[in-house]
């Protein structure tokens, strides 16, 4: 029977007059993987903070199973100078290391104890060893290193000081600290931030196979599809549950909203007909019937209309035509005194192509975009823009925005529009009323992204160079950007970690890996499929070569080095070994039975001799079998 780990009933939360959610019910069962979605600002992180105890619910009851543990990613604490990444992660095993010290201490005491004292120590040692093993004490260091490397760090990072880490590295280190303890319930808030594609693949595989339950907030639709089996949506102050991953949730939600809309429209039509009847006959001959219908109407439970969130309007259906060749890249290379980023990058980008450039963090993807835009100079090679190409650049750091400007000034000062026209344009990207007076420097990452996208539309380009265009956006905004890029009639060259976007939009994928760039004629999923196929072919070729080499070596060795043996003598040795093995196995079974009998330990000296004999046989029997196999091979 699957048990419920965490359950909330009638939960509500408000900040003064701002209602976040109310009358929320939910549950999390053992082992299930639950995605938590909803537009930015609906209260997902607030609900998380209430669950972890950082904040409190206004009303309702939250219950956690006493037999289960819960873990969530906390802010990386401050460590003393010299504290390394490995130290920070292994710190999570302090209780296990204390057990390890206790076991060593007990072993020392057992070496000098006897009688009842020894029996008591043996029992304590056995119980503590069992607990130590259950907690994974024998493998905690290797597990920690595996998780650290899976999240994109390398061996050299183990001994780097945490104090020198970037914000993204500290986030990954915090995630590693959480994952190593494997709690029964993991609470993860945007765990894919700052992860490259390899680390994303690793995390998805880790969570899919995780023995415990997972509740994860994420705007990464590909990640949600790969990991989750149920979806919770927080929207319009209410929480709904849908069986299935993100894609299934969107299907079920659309079906529910369609049914709700039809029921609402049907009821509204009936209400309108009834109200018209009441208006027509209330003062006439059928006034009694009209009053009856009026009473009936007052008792009708009104259905709610489908609530829709405000969404951006990004439209660009026409662009000026460019030449057939949009970009020519020849022998491009970039390196620094201590690091090579890439070399020999040659490619031609044609009109209408939509290309995704992918690769690990720090390999030089954004550098390529900056070279194309002329912001930095390559070590060697050339980039040539085709005829009639008009470029717009989307920088993930939004350096094209002036942090001192008000939002409306950023539009009015740079484009030929009036104040009212600027307000209308900004409303299309969800800036209304006094919002347009905010300074760019005070905006969130998502708000800056919306301003930058509007400026791209106003620039009217036919080539978009985009660096992480969906960073900081919630799912609904990502879907709008996705639709905009799909319908954009020009050419797109973008860097992105958003695999759902890459799958939906891209017609070609360029991969930067090991300082080289390789092109695949398809989207992200096609690249993954093709790369796996190429890897399999290479592996099979290597295995075939190694097998052939081993066969040749074995044949050569067999011909040149096969020893001359006395077969009769060897057979007698084999028979003697078989008899010895049989005797040893019989004695091992006898000793096992004696050691399982509590009475054996009443004679302390005798019990020690029996234990030592049993250990010797455990080592001797495999050695005898190995010798037997060696003699058998000589006869072949």
N, C-alpha and C positions, 0 to 999 in steps of 0.2 A: 504493500500500500504506500502510495506517494504521500509524504507528509508536507504540510504547509510550514515554511520557514518563517515567513513574515506576512502579517495581515494588518490592513488598515480599514477602519469602518467609520463612516460619517466624518471624515477629516475635512477641516476648513482652515483657511488662512487668509488674513487680510493685513494690510499695512494702512492704518488709520481708515481712510474711506476707499482705499484701493483694494478691491476684492481680487485675490489671486486664484483660489479655488474653493469650492464648497461641496459638502456632502459626498466626498470622494471615497470610494471603496476599491480596494485592490488586494491581491494576494500573490505571493511568490512561492512556488513549490520546489521541492528538492530537485536539483539537477536541471531545471528548465532555464532556457536562455531568452530573456525578455528585452525587447527593444523599447525605449521610451522616447517618443517623438512629440513634436508640436512646434508651432512657430516660436521664434525668439520672443522672450518676454512673457510667456504664458505661465511660467512658474515651475518649470521642470527642475531647475537647480534648487529652487526654494523647497520643493518637496523633498529633494535629496537631503538638504541641510536639516530639515525637520526629522527625517528618518534617522540621521546620524546623531541627532541631539544637539547640533550647533544652534538650531532654533527650535521653537516649540509650536505645536499646532494650537489654534484657538479653540477648536472643539474636536471631538472624536477620540477614538481609541486606537493605538498602535501596539501590536503584540508581536514579540519575537520569541521563537522557540528556545527554551533554555538549553537544549542539547546541541544547538547549532551556533556557529560563529559567523560574524559579519565583518567584512573589511571594506574600506573605502580609501581612495587616494587622497592623502592629506598634502598640504603644502610642505615642501622639503624643509626640514628644520635646519637651523644654523649649527654647523659643526666646528670643532676646534681646528686650528691650522694643522695641515698634514693629514687630515681625515680623507681617505680616498674613496673612490666609487665602490670598490669591493668592501671596504670597511662599512660604508653606509648601508649596503644591502645586507651584509652579514650581521649587522646590528639587530636585524629583525629576528635573529635566532638566539638572542641572549638567554632565553629560558632553556633552550636545547643545549647550549654550551655549558650552562650551569649544571644540567643533568650529566653531561659528559665529565665535568670535573668531579661530580659526586661519584660516578662510576669508577673513576681512577682511584679516588680515595677509598672506596669500598674494596677494590682489588688489593690495595696495599694492606688494609686491615685484615682481609681474609688470609693473607700470607702468614700472619702471626697468630691468628685466632684458632681455637679448637673447641670441641664440645658443643654445648648449647649456644655459645656465642657465635661459633662458626655457622651453625645451622640457621640462626637468626639473620646473620649477614648474607648467607646464600639466598634466603627467601627475599630479603630486601633488594639484593642485587638482581634477582630474577624479575621482580615486579618493575624495578626501575628500568631495566633493559627493555622490557616489553613496552613500557610507555615511550622510551627513547626511540624505539624502532617504529612505533605507531606515528610518531611525529616526524619521521623521516630523518632522524639524527645521523644515520650512516651515510646519507647522500646530500646533506644540506649544502655543502660547499659546491659540489658539482652541479646541483640544481640551480644555485644562485648564479654561477658562471654561465650556465646554459641560457638562463632567462636574460641576463645582461647582454649576452652576445646576440640573442634573438631580437632584442630591441634596438639593434643597430650599432652597438659598441663593439670594439675589438679588444684583443689581448692587451694592447698598450694602454687602453683606457682604464683598466682595472686599478692601476696605481696612480692615476691622475687625481689631484685634489678636487674635491667637490666645489670648493670656493672659486675655482677657475672655470667652472662649467657655465655655458650659456643657459638662457632661460629654457630653451627647448630641451637641452641635455638634462637639466634638473627635472623637467617634467617626466622624461623617460626614466630617469633614475628613481623618481617617486613611484612610477608604475611598477618598476622592477621590485621595489621594496614591498609593494602590496602583493604582487603575484607569487613571490617566493613562499609565503605562508599558507597559500591555498585555503582561504576560509570557505565555509559552506555557502556563503552568499557574498558575491563581489558586487559592489556598487561602483560603476565607472561613469564618469562625466567627461565626455569627449576624449576617450583614450587614444584616438587616432591622430590627434593634433601632434605635429612635429615628428611624425613617423614617415620614413620613406617607403617605397613600394615593397621592398624586401621585408622590412619590419612589419608592415601591414599584413603581408602574407603570413608571417610567423605568428603574429598576434591572433589572426583569424583562426589558424589551425590550433593554436593553444586553447582558445576559448571554446571552439567546437568540441574539443576532446576533454575539456575541463570537467572534473567529476562533480563540482559544486554548481550552484545556481548563479546566474549573472543577470543583473539589471543594469542596462547601459543606455545612457543618453548619447545620441550621436546624430550628426547631420550627414554622415557618410552612408549613402544609400547602398552602395556595393557591399560595404562592411556589414550592414544590417542584414542584407540578403544572405550573406555567407554564414552568419553566426546565429541569428535569432530564430526562434520558433513561435514566438507570440509577441504581439505589439500592443503597447499601451499608448494612447494618444491623449494628451492634455490640451484642451482647446475650449475656449468660451467658458472657462472656470469649471469644466467637467472632465471626468476621466472615463474613457471607453477602452474596452479590451477587444482585440481582434486576434483570432487564431491564425498563425502563419507569420512569415517574414515580412519585410517591408513591401515587396512587390505584391504579395497576397493581401496585405493590409490595404493598399491603395485600391485593389479590385473590390474588396469587401466594402470599403468605405463608399466607393462610388455607387455600388449596388444599394446600400442602405440610404444614401442621400437621394438617389433616384426614387426609391420607394417612399421615402419621407416627403419628397417634393410632390409626388403624385397624390399621396394621401392628403397633404396640406391643401393642394389646389382643389381637390375634390370637395374637401370640407368647406373651403372658402366659397366655392360655387354654391354649395347647399345653403350656407349661411346667407349669402347674397339673395338667393331665391326666397328664403324664409323672411328676411328683412323686407324684401319688396312686397311679399304677401301681407306682412303686418302693417306696413305703411299704407298699403292700398285699402285694406279692409278694417283697420282698427276703429274707424269712426263710422263704419257703415253697417249693413245688415249682417255681415259676418264678423262682427266685432268680438263675439264670444270665442269663435275659433281663432281669431287673430291673437287674442290675449292668451289663449292656451298655447299657441305656438311660441309666443313671446316667453312664457314661463319655461317651456321646453328648451328654447334657445339659451336661456340664462343658465341652464344646468349643463349645457354641453361643455365637455372638457376640450378646450381649444388646443389644436396641434400647433407646434412651433414650426416656423419656416426654417429652411436649411440655412444655418449661419455660415457666411463666407468671410474669410479673412481678406483684408485689403491686400492687393497684390500690385506689383510694379507693372507698368506698361512700357515695354521696350519694343519699339517698332522701327524697322529700317528695311523696307521692301524693295527699294531701288538704290543702286549706287552707280557712279560713273564707271564706264568700262575701262579696263586696263588691257595691256598687251597680254598675249598668251603666256609669255614667261614673266612671272612676277618677281622672283628672286633667283639669282645665280650665285651659288656659294662654291668657291673653288679653293681647295687645299688649305682650309682654315685650321689654324692651330693656336692654342693659348697655353702658356706656361708661365710660372713664376720661378724665382731662383730655387725654391725648395719644393715645388710641386708642379707636375704636369697635369693639366685638366683634360685636354683632348688634342688630337692631331689628325691631319689628312681628312678633314670633313669636307666632302664635295657633294653637292646636291643641287637639283633644279626644282623650284617650286612653281607649279603651273596655276593658271587662273582657275578659281573655283575649288581648289584643293582645301581640305580641312585636316590639318596635321597636328598630331599630339607629340610633343617631345617629352620623354620620360627618362627617369634614372634616379639613382640614389641622391641623398642630400649631399650638397657640397661638391658634386662632380662637374659642375659647370654649365648647367642648363640655362639658368638666368643670365649667365655671362654671354652665352650665344645670342640671346635676345638683345642684350645691351650692345654687343658688337654690331648686330644688324641695324640697330637704331643709331649707331655712331656715337654712343655714350662712352665707350671705351675702345681702345685700339687692340686688335689681335696681334699676337706675336708674329704670325705670318698668314698669308692667304688674302683673299678678297671676297667682298660681298657687293654684288651689283643689283640695283633695283631696276625692274623692267619699265617699259614705257607707260606713261599715264598712270603710274601707281601712286595712290595717295594713302599714306600709312597713319594709323592711330595706334598708340602704345598704351597698354594697361599694365601699370607697375604694381606689383603686390604690396609694395611699401607706400604707394600713393604719393610718391614724391612730386608728381605733376600737379598736385593740389597745394595751394598756398595756405599754410596753417593759420595765418593771420587774417585771412579773408572770412567774411560771413559767407554762408552757403549761397545766398542770393547774389552776393557780389561776385563770387566765383563764376557765375553764369552771365550776369549782366555785363561785367567788365570785359569778357572774352568773346562774347557773341553778339550779334546784331539783333537783340531782343529788348522789348520794354520790360518794365518791372512786372506788369500783369502777366505778360507772356512768360517771363521767367518763373513766376509763381505757378502758372499752369504746368509748365514743364517739370518743375520740381515735385508737383503733386503726383505726376506719373511715376516718380520713384519714391513716393510715400513721405514727402516732406510737406506738411500742411501748416497753415497759420503762422504762429510765432516760431515754429521749427526752423524756418528759412533764415532766421536771424542768428542761429547758432554759429559759433566760429568753427572752422574746419578742424583746428587743433584740438577742440573739445569733443569731437565726434568719436564714436566707437568704430572699430574696424569695419563692421557691416555698413554703417552709415556712410563712411568714406567710400566704400565700394559702390554704393548706390549713386553718389555724386559722380564718381569716375566713369561709371557706365553711361550716365546721361551725357557727359561731355564727349564720350566716344561717338554717340549717336549724332550729336550736334556737329562733330568734326566731319561727318559724312565720308568716311574712308572707304576704300575698296580692298584694303589689306589690314587685317587686325593682327597685331602682335600682342599676345596676352600672357602675362605671368600670373598664374594661379587665380583665374578670374572668379572662382567660387569660394575662395577663402573668406571666412567670417560671415558667410551667408547661411540663413536657415534653409531647410529643405525646399520650402515653397519658392523662395527667391532663387535657389539653385535651379529649380525646374524652369523658371522664367528665363534665366540666362541660357539654359540649355536650349529652350525653344527659340530664343533670339539667335543663337549661333547656328542652329539647324536651318532657320529661314534666311539667315544672312546671305545675300546673293554674291558676295565677294569671296575673298580668300582668307583663311584663318591659319595662323601658326601659333600654337599655344603650349606653354608648359603647365602641367597640372598633375596633382596627385588624386584628383577626383575621378576614380575609375568608372563610375556610372556616367559621368559627363563624357569621358574619353570613348566609352562604348557607344553612346548615343550619337555623338557628333562627328568623330574622326573617321576619315576615309583612308588615312595612312598614319602609321605610328613609327617614330624614330626613337631608338633606344640608345642612350649614352651610357656605356659601361666599359670599364677597363681602358679608358682614354680613347675609345673608338665609338663610332656611331654606325648603327645598322638600321636599315629601313625595312618595314613590313607593310605590304599593301593591304591593310585592313585596320580594324579598330583594336582596342586593347585586348578584348577576348581572343581575337584572331592571333594577335602577337603572342599571347600566353600559350595558346594551343600550338602555334608554330614553333615557338621557343622550346616547349616541352618535347615536341617531336624531334627537333634537331638535337636536343640534349640526349634523348633516348638513342638516336642513331649513333651519335658520337660515343656514347657509353657502350653500346653493343659492339661497335668496331674495336674499341679499346679492349673490351673483354675478350673478343675473338682473337685479337693480336696476342694478348697475354696468355690465352689458352694454347694457341699455336706455339708460342715460344716455350711454354712449359712442357708441351708434348715433345717438342724437338729436344729440349734439354733432358727430359726423362728418357727418351729413346737413346740418345747419345750416351747418357750415363749408364743405362741398362746394358748397352753393347760393350762399353769400355770398362766399366767398373763393377760388373756383376761378379760377386765373389764366388769362388768354388766352395761348395759346402758338402758335408757328409750328411746326406738326407736321412739315413737310418738314425744317426746320432741326434739330429735335430728333432725327429719325430719323438724320440724318447724324452728329450728335454721338454717338448710340448706336453706330453702325457704327464710328466712330473709336475709341470706348472699347473695343469688343470686340476690335479689332485690337491695341490697346495691351495689353489684358489678356493676349491670346494670346502676344505677344512677351515680356511680363514673366514669364509662367509658364514659357515655354521657357528663358529665361535663368536662372530660379530652379532648374530641373532641372539645367542645366549646372553651375551653381555648387555644387549639392548633391553632384554626382558628383566635382567637383574637391576639395571639402573632405573627402570621404570617402577621398581618396587621400593616403597618408602622404607621398608625394613633394612635395606642394604646400607642405608646411611647411619644406622645405629653404631656400626663399627667404622669409625672415621678412617682408620688406617687402611682397612680393606676397601672402603669405597673409593679412596684416592687411587689405589692400585688398579681397581677396575676401570675407573675413568681414563687413566693413562693408557691401559691396555687397549681400550676401545678407540682412543685417538690414534694410537699406533696402527691399528688395523685399518682405520679410515684412510690413512696415508699409504699403507702397504698394498691393499687390494687393487687400487687403480694402477699402481706401478707394475704389479704382476700381470694385469690385463694388457698393459702397454708392451711388456716383454713378450707376452703370448702372441700379440698381433705382429710384432717384429719378426718372430720366428716363422709365423705362418706365411708372411710375405717372402721370406727366403725360399720357401718351398715352391712358390708359384713360378 
